[in-house]
Amino acid sequence: MAQLLLLVAVGLVGWFGYKKMVKDAERVSKSVRRAKDETKTGASGTLVKDPKTGEYRVEGPDDEA
C-alpha cells in the first residue's frame, strides 16, 4: 500500500510540475512575442487602460494583460 501512495504522490508532483512548466512557457512566449512586435513597429511599450480611473499607462513586464 505504501508503494501505491508513493507512486500517486510522485505522479501528482510530476503533473503539477508539468502544468507549471507549460504556464511558464506560455508566459515567456507571450513576452517574447510582445517584444518582437514592439521592435517591429518601433513602439516603446504597450498602453493599457485602467478600468477604475480610465487613464492609460504603459504596461510593465510584471503586469498581466
N, CA, C and O atoms as CSV, one atom per row, in Angstrom:
chain,resi,resn,atom,element,x,y,z
A,1,MET,N,N,0.816,-1.200,0.000
A,1,MET,CA,C,0.000,0.000,0.000
A,1,MET,C,C,0.866,1.274,0.000
A,1,MET,O,O,0.514,2.281,-0.614
A,2,ALA,N,N,1.987,1.203,0.693
A,2,ALA,CA,C,2.877,2.366,0.760
A,2,ALA,C,C,3.442,2.699,-0.616
A,2,ALA,O,O,3.602,3.869,-0.964
A,3,GLN,N,N,3.743,1.659,-1.396
A,3,GLN,CA,C,4.283,1.898,-2.736
A,3,GLN,C,C,3.258,2.593,-3.624
A,3,GLN,O,O,3.615,3.437,-4.446
A,4,LEU,N,N,1.985,2.238,-3.459
A,4,LEU,CA,C,0.927,2.865,-4.245
A,4,LEU,C,C,0.791,4.341,-3.891
A,4,LEU,O,O,0.651,5.192,-4.769
A,5,LEU,N,N,0.835,4.635,-2.586
A,5,LEU,CA,C,0.750,6.038,-2.166
A,5,LEU,C,C,1.941,6.846,-2.670
A,5,LEU,O,O,1.788,7.992,-3.091
A,6,LEU,N,N,3.118,6.246,-2.624
A,6,LEU,CA,C,4.314,6.927,-3.133
A,6,LEU,C,C,4.202,7.161,-4.638
A,6,LEU,O,O,4.568,8.227,-5.131
A,7,LEU,N,N,3.703,6.177,-5.357
A,7,LEU,CA,C,3.533,6.314,-6.800
A,7,LEU,C,C,2.526,7.420,-7.127
A,7,LEU,O,O,2.746,8.208,-8.046
A,8,VAL,N,N,1.432,7.478,-6.382
A,8,VAL,CA,C,0.432,8.530,-6.594
A,8,VAL,C,C,1.033,9.901,-6.279
A,8,VAL,O,O,0.812,10.860,-7.018
A,9,ALA,N,N,1.790,9.995,-5.189
A,9,ALA,CA,C,2.415,11.272,-4.818
A,9,ALA,C,C,3.396,11.727,-5.893
A,9,ALA,O,O,3.405,12.902,-6.260
A,10,VAL,N,N,4.213,10.822,-6.397
A,10,VAL,CA,C,5.173,11.164,-7.455
A,10,VAL,C,C,4.430,11.591,-8.721
A,10,VAL,O,O,4.839,12.533,-9.400
A,11,GLY,N,N,3.344,10.897,-9.031
A,11,GLY,CA,C,2.548,11.256,-10.205
A,11,GLY,C,C,1.943,12.643,-10.083
A,11,GLY,O,O,1.946,13.412,-11.043
A,12,LEU,N,N,1.422,12.966,-8.901
A,12,LEU,CA,C,0.834,14.293,-8.697
A,12,LEU,C,C,1.880,15.390,-8.780
A,12,LEU,O,O,1.637,16.438,-9.379
A,13,VAL,N,N,3.039,15.157,-8.186
A,13,VAL,CA,C,4.113,16.156,-8.261
A,13,VAL,C,C,4.545,16.353,-9.713
A,13,VAL,O,O,4.785,17.482,-10.141
A,14,GLY,N,N,4.642,15.276,-10.461
A,14,GLY,CA,C,5.007,15.383,-11.876
A,14,GLY,C,C,3.960,16.131,-12.678
A,14,GLY,O,O,4.297,16.943,-13.540
A,15,TRP,N,N,2.685,15.863,-12.398
A,15,TRP,CA,C,1.602,16.532,-13.123
A,15,TRP,C,C,1.592,18.028,-12.829
A,15,TRP,O,O,1.482,18.841,-13.748
A,16,PHE,N,N,1.709,18.399,-11.540
A,16,PHE,CA,C,1.737,19.819,-11.194
A,16,PHE,C,C,2.976,20.504,-11.761
A,16,PHE,O,O,2.908,21.657,-12.187
A,17,GLY,N,N,4.099,19.807,-11.768
A,17,GLY,CA,C,5.320,20.359,-12.365
A,17,GLY,C,C,5.155,20.607,-13.855
A,17,GLY,O,O,5.605,21.628,-14.375
A,18,TYR,N,N,4.510,19.675,-14.537
A,18,TYR,CA,C,4.267,19.830,-15.965
A,18,TYR,C,C,3.358,21.026,-16.236
A,18,TYR,O,O,3.625,21.816,-17.142
A,19,LYS,N,N,2.282,21.163,-15.452
A,19,LYS,CA,C,1.365,22.293,-15.635
A,19,LYS,C,C,2.084,23.619,-15.396
A,19,LYS,O,O,1.857,24.584,-16.127
A,20,LYS,N,N,2.945,23.677,-14.386
A,20,LYS,CA,C,3.706,24.888,-14.093
A,20,LYS,C,C,4.651,25.212,-15.248
A,20,LYS,O,O,4.791,26.372,-15.636
A,21,MET,N,N,5.296,24.188,-15.793
A,21,MET,CA,C,6.222,24.391,-16.901
A,21,MET,C,C,5.491,24.948,-18.121
A,21,MET,O,O,5.991,25.862,-18.778
A,22,VAL,N,N,4.309,24.404,-18.429
A,22,VAL,CA,C,3.531,24.872,-19.574
A,22,VAL,C,C,3.101,26.322,-19.360
A,22,VAL,O,O,3.166,27.132,-20.284
A,23,LYS,N,N,2.666,26.649,-18.155
A,23,LYS,CA,C,2.241,28.018,-17.849
A,23,LYS,C,C,3.407,29.000,-18.006
A,23,LYS,O,O,3.236,30.079,-18.574
A,24,ASP,N,N,4.589,28.629,-17.506
A,24,ASP,CA,C,5.762,29.487,-17.642
A,24,ASP,C,C,6.183,29.633,-19.098
A,24,ASP,O,O,6.587,30.717,-19.519
A,25,ALA,N,N,6.094,28.567,-19.861
A,25,ALA,CA,C,6.462,28.626,-21.275
A,25,ALA,C,C,5.520,29.554,-22.038
A,25,ALA,O,O,5.963,30.303,-22.909
A,26,GLU,N,N,4.233,29.512,-21.724
A,26,GLU,CA,C,3.282,30.410,-22.373
A,26,GLU,C,C,3.566,31.865,-22.005
A,26,GLU,O,O,3.466,32.752,-22.852
A,27,ARG,N,N,3.921,32.109,-20.735
A,27,ARG,CA,C,4.229,33.471,-20.290
A,27,ARG,C,C,5.460,34.011,-21.013
A,27,ARG,O,O,5.466,35.157,-21.462
A,28,VAL,N,N,6.501,33.189,-21.126
A,28,VAL,CA,C,7.727,33.615,-21.803
A,28,VAL,C,C,7.462,33.836,-23.291
A,28,VAL,O,O,7.953,34.801,-23.876
A,29,SER,N,N,6.693,32.950,-23.895
A,29,SER,CA,C,6.367,33.092,-25.308
A,29,SER,C,C,5.597,34.383,-25.566
A,29,SER,O,O,5.856,35.079,-26.548
A,30,LYS,N,N,4.656,34.699,-24.688
A,30,LYS,CA,C,3.881,35.933,-24.818
A,30,LYS,C,C,4.789,37.155,-24.685
A,30,LYS,O,O,4.637,38.131,-25.420
A,31,SER,N,N,5.725,37.097,-23.752
A,31,SER,CA,C,6.654,38.205,-23.556
A,31,SER,C,C,7.555,38.399,-24.766
A,31,SER,O,O,7.790,39.530,-25.192
A,32,VAL,N,N,8.057,37.313,-25.317
A,32,VAL,CA,C,8.932,37.392,-26.488
A,32,VAL,C,C,8.155,37.910,-27.694
A,32,VAL,O,O,8.662,38.728,-28.461
A,33,ARG,N,N,6.927,37.433,-27.857
A,33,ARG,CA,C,6.095,37.888,-28.976
A,33,ARG,C,C,5.824,39.389,-28.865
A,33,ARG,O,O,5.883,40.108,-29.862
A,34,ARG,N,N,5.527,39.860,-27.652
A,34,ARG,CA,C,5.274,41.288,-27.452
A,34,ARG,C,C,6.517,42.111,-27.757
A,34,ARG,O,O,6.424,43.163,-28.389
A,35,ALA,N,N,7.678,41.643,-27.314
A,35,ALA,CA,C,8.926,42.362,-27.564
A,35,ALA,C,C,9.231,42.402,-29.059
A,35,ALA,O,O,9.698,43.420,-29.571
A,36,LYS,N,N,8.969,41.304,-29.756
A,36,LYS,CA,C,9.212,41.268,-31.193
A,36,LYS,C,C,8.288,42.241,-31.918
A,36,LYS,O,O,8.715,42.948,-32.831
A,37,ASP,N,N,7.023,42.275,-31.508
A,37,ASP,CA,C,6.075,43.201,-32.128
A,37,ASP,C,C,6.462,44.647,-31.864
A,37,ASP,O,O,6.319,45.499,-32.740
A,38,GLU,N,N,6.956,44.933,-30.644
A,38,GLU,CA,C,7.362,46.294,-30.320
A,38,GLU,C,C,8.564,46.730,-31.151
A,38,GLU,O,O,8.621,47.878,-31.592
A,39,THR,N,N,9.520,45.840,-31.372
A,39,THR,CA,C,10.677,46.220,-32.184
A,39,THR,C,C,10.284,46.363,-33.651
A,39,THR,O,O,10.844,47.192,-34.369
A,40,LYS,N,N,9.321,45.555,-34.096
A,40,LYS,CA,C,8.878,45.627,-35.487
A,40,LYS,C,C,8.172,46.951,-35.767
A,40,LYS,O,O,8.375,47.557,-36.819
A,41,THR,N,N,7.343,47.398,-34.824
A,41,THR,CA,C,6.574,48.621,-35.043
A,41,THR,C,C,7.277,49.871,-34.539
A,41,THR,O,O,6.852,50.986,-34.842
A,42,GLY,N,N,8.352,49.697,-33.770
A,42,GLY,CA,C,9.062,50.847,-33.225
A,42,GLY,C,C,8.407,51.400,-31.972
A,42,GLY,O,O,8.739,52.505,-31.544
A,43,ALA,N,N,7.496,50.666,-31.383
A,43,ALA,CA,C,6.820,51.128,-30.173
A,43,ALA,C,C,7.752,50.992,-28.974
A,43,ALA,O,O,8.679,50.182,-28.979
A,44,SER,N,N,7.490,51.799,-27.945
A,44,SER,CA,C,8.315,51.722,-26.738
A,44,SER,C,C,7.550,51.127,-25.573
A,44,SER,O,O,8.010,51.206,-24.434
A,45,GLY,N,N,6.405,50.538,-25.826
A,45,GLY,CA,C,5.616,49.908,-24.771
A,45,GLY,C,C,4.192,49.696,-25.236
A,45,GLY,O,O,3.809,50.115,-26.329
A,46,THR,N,N,3.416,49.042,-24.395
A,46,THR,CA,C,2.020,48.780,-24.700
A,46,THR,C,C,1.159,49.562,-23.723
A,46,THR,O,O,1.351,49.469,-22.510
A,47,LEU,N,N,0.218,50.326,-24.241
A,47,LEU,CA,C,-0.668,51.084,-23.372
A,47,LEU,C,C,-1.832,50.219,-22.927
A,47,LEU,O,O,-2.406,49.461,-23.710
A,48,VAL,N,N,-2.172,50.352,-21.634
A,48,VAL,CA,C,-3.263,49.599,-21.046
A,48,VAL,C,C,-4.167,50.588,-20.313
A,48,VAL,O,O,-3.692,51.445,-19.569
A,49,LYS,N,N,-5.488,50.455,-20.537
A,49,LYS,CA,C,-6.429,51.359,-19.894
A,49,LYS,C,C,-6.797,50.831,-18.515
A,49,LYS,O,O,-7.176,49.669,-18.370
A,50,ASP,N,N,-6.684,51.685,-17.503
A,50,ASP,CA,C,-7.070,51.328,-16.143
A,50,ASP,C,C,-8.589,51.424,-16.042
A,50,ASP,O,O,-9.142,52.504,-16.249
A,51,PRO,N,N,-9.284,50.322,-15.730
A,51,PRO,CA,C,-10.753,50.363,-15.713
A,51,PRO,C,C,-11.328,51.258,-14.618
A,51,PRO,O,O,-12.444,51.757,-14.761
A,52,LYS,N,N,-10.593,51.472,-13.535
A,52,LYS,CA,C,-11.102,52.291,-12.432
A,52,LYS,C,C,-11.030,53.781,-12.750
A,52,LYS,O,O,-12.000,54.513,-12.550
A,53,THR,N,N,-9.869,54.226,-13.248
A,53,THR,CA,C,-9.670,55.651,-13.484
A,53,THR,C,C,-9.911,56.060,-14.932
A,53,THR,O,O,-10.181,57.228,-15.209
A,54,GLY,N,N,-9.816,55.120,-15.848
A,54,GLY,CA,C,-9.995,55.438,-17.260
A,54,GLY,C,C,-8.742,55.993,-17.908
A,54,GLY,O,O,-8.766,56.378,-19.077
A,55,GLU,N,N,-7.638,56.037,-17.158
A,55,GLU,CA,C,-6.383,56.563,-17.685
A,55,GLU,C,C,-5.569,55.437,-18.312
A,55,GLU,O,O,-5.692,54.274,-17.927
A,56,TYR,N,N,-4.742,55.798,-19.276
A,56,TYR,CA,C,-3.859,54.842,-19.916
A,56,TYR,C,C,-2.491,54.892,-19.254
A,56,TYR,O,O,-2.043,55.951,-18.813
A,57,ARG,N,N,-1.826,53.736,-19.187
A,57,ARG,CA,C,-0.473,53.668,-18.648
A,57,ARG,C,C,0.310,52.660,-19.475
A,57,ARG,O,O,-0.272,51.831,-20.175
A,58,VAL,N,N,1.624,52.738,-19.390
A,58,VAL,CA,C,2.480,51.794,-20.095
A,58,VAL,C,C,2.534,50.503,-19.279
A,58,VAL,O,O,2.820,50.522,-18.082
A,59,GLU,N,N,2.257,49.392,-19.942
A,59,GLU,CA,C,2.246,48.100,-19.261
A,59,GLU,C,C,3.682,47.663,-18.994
A,59,GLU,O,O,4.522,47.681,-19.894
A,60,GLY,N,N,3.957,47.272,-17.755
A,60,GLY,CA,C,5.274,46.796,-17.385
A,60,GLY,C,C,5.425,45.311,-17.623
A,60,GLY,O,O,4.459,44.635,-17.979
A,61,PRO,N,N,6.640,44.790,-17.428
A,61,PRO,CA,C,6.873,43.366,-17.671
A,61,PRO,C,C,6.164,42.458,-16.665
A,61,PRO,O,O,5.892,41.299,-16.978
A,62,ASP,N,N,5.859,42.960,-15.463
A,62,ASP,CA,C,5.192,42.143,-14.447
A,62,ASP,C,C,3.687,42.257,-14.490
A,62,ASP,O,O,2.998,41.532,-13.772
A,63,ASP,N,N,3.154,43.149,-15.314
A,63,ASP,CA,C,1.700,43.333,-15.408
A,63,ASP,C,C,1.098,42.248,-16.274
A,63,ASP,O,O,1.692,41.818,-17.263
A,64,GLU,N,N,-0.090,41.811,-15.888
A,64,GLU,CA,C,-0.826,40.829,-16.685
A,64,GLU,C,C,-1.878,41.566,-17.499
A,64,GLU,O,O,-2.616,42.395,-16.965
A,65,ALA,N,N,-1.945,41.267,-18.778
A,65,ALA,CA,C,-2.925,41.927,-19.647
A,65,ALA,C,C,-4.288,41.320,-19.496
A,65,ALA,O,O,-5.233,41.755,-20.153
